Amino acid sequence: MISEEILKQIKPGAKIKVYEGKTPFKGIVIARKHGKEAGGTFTVRAVLEGVGVEKVYPIHSPAIIKVEIVSSPKKVSRSKLYFIRDISNARIKQKLGMSL
């Protein structure tokens, strides 16, 4: 289970690594839904071999071994970053001020 300290840092725009098994899934958090409730989730998006991949993780999932925060954005003006699906990596760097 994810600790309270890490849960507070999982925000839209944060770059994270989620360990489910041996290899981590590294990407940008584009959405966080339902807070700390039993059905709370966060969505992580990454581009793997030129294809956009999104995974939705339940906050209270026993399958998640560890969540590591790589970087956190200074300021994000939206709570859901679905527009990232349509823009290129160069524009993501410009909008969020971070490297991928």
C-alpha positions in Angstrom: 0.0 0.0 0.0 1.1 3.6 -0.7 2.1 5.7 2.3 0.3 9.0 3.2 3.5 11.0 2.4 3.7 9.6 -1.1 -0.1 10.0 -1.7 0.2 13.7 -1.1 2.9 14.0 -3.8 1.0 12.1 -6.5 -0.5 15.1 -8.3 -1.3 15.7 -12.0 2.0 16.7 -13.7 4.2 14.7 -11.4 6.7 12.3 -12.9 6.6 9.0 -11.1 7.8 5.3 -11.2 5.3 2.7 -10.2 6.7 -0.7 -9.2 4.2 -3.6 -9.8 6.7 -6.3 -10.5 10.4 -6.3 -11.5 10.3 -3.4 -14.0 8.8 0.0 -13.1 6.3 1.9 -15.2 7.6 5.4 -15.5 5.4 8.3 -16.7 3.5 11.5 -16.0 0.4 11.5 -13.7 -2.4 12.9 -15.8 -5.3 12.4 -13.4 -6.2 11.6 -9.8 -9.7 10.6 -9.0 -11.8 10.1 -5.8 -9.1 11.2 -3.3 -8.4 8.6 -0.5 -11.6 6.7 -0.9 -11.7 2.9 -1.5 -12.2 3.5 -5.2 -9.5 6.2 -5.5 -7.2 5.9 -8.6 -4.4 7.8 -10.4 -3.6 7.6 -14.1 -0.1 7.4 -15.4 0.8 8.1 -19.1 4.1 7.1 -20.9 5.2 6.9 -24.5 6.8 3.5 -25.1 8.4 2.9 -28.5 6.3 5.7 -30.1 3.0 4.5 -28.7 1.2 6.3 -25.9 0.3 3.9 -23.0 -1.8 4.8 -20.0 -2.3 2.7 -16.8 -4.9 3.4 -14.1 -3.7 2.3 -10.7 -6.0 1.9 -7.6 -4.6 3.7 -4.6 -5.3 0.8 -2.3 -3.9 -1.9 -4.6 -1.8 -4.6 -2.9 -0.1 -5.2 -6.3 1.8 -1.9 -6.1 5.1 -2.6 -4.4 6.5 0.9 -4.4 5.8 4.4 -5.9 8.8 6.7 -6.4 8.4 10.4 -7.2 10.9 11.4 -9.8 10.0 15.1 -10.1 7.1 17.3 -9.2 5.8 20.3 -11.2 6.1 23.8 -9.9 2.5 24.7 -10.9 -0.1 23.0 -13.0 -3.3 24.9 -13.7 -5.6 21.9 -14.3 -6.6 18.9 -12.3 -6.8 16.6 -15.3 -4.1 16.7 -17.9 -5.9 14.9 -20.7 -4.6 17.4 -23.3 -1.2 15.7 -23.0 -2.6 12.8 -25.1 -2.7 15.1 -28.2 0.6 17.0 -27.9 4.2 16.0 -28.7 7.0 15.4 -26.2 8.6 18.7 -27.0 5.4 20.6 -26.1 5.0 18.6 -22.9 8.4 19.7 -21.8 7.5 23.3 -22.6 4.0 23.2 -20.9 5.1 21.4 -17.7 8.7 22.7 -17.6 10.2 19.2 -17.2 12.1 16.6 -19.2 10.7 13.2 -20.1 
